[in-house]
């Protein structure tokens, strides 16, 4: 039977346990769930080769798909692919508008860790990025001949997601990721020069072995399944290895200059 004396002790114990229980409920609400999400992206895009004064700017329109699967014991598997396309405004040896698209896919494994009233979810995985710029045979404003370009990156994404609760059941989810370049290849379709006086011109593949990327986003996830927010993507790639470009009258060594790519955007996803 509870008497006034020991009743005070019970009340104090319940008061002490209540915040911890509330934090546990919030933590459970924020944990990673089985889910899929599909949405649209809009961004500004900039590519720079500072050493040779080449720059490209564009507006990107894209699609993004994400899938999360629980593995048990707080672990999860995430997979996603995003696609973006735009018309590059090239400036260097004159100016020119060039069609371009890229897609990027990754798969990673991670785990949830609760703290106070939030969740942090570190992860690591594998990623692949492919970009294609189809300028082969086009001429710039100064008459320079352009060629097709294709960039391929294999990388290791390492990052974390952090979630916290907002009013009316909403969730703020921030993501920060470092992408370590494992290997890359730059294809240059220089055989197009066969149509412009350089007979027996060969295509060139330059190997890229040093570089990194950064990804960040800050999303507001609504209870109705929609999430909206800004994102940022960045690549910093060092100069490539030398490769030989041959043509009818000789050969020379060529390389892909050090370059950066930066993209600022906004996305809206629907979870189902």
Order of alpha helices (4+ residues) and beta strands (2+ residues): alpha-beta-beta-beta-beta-beta-beta-beta-beta-beta-beta-beta-beta-beta
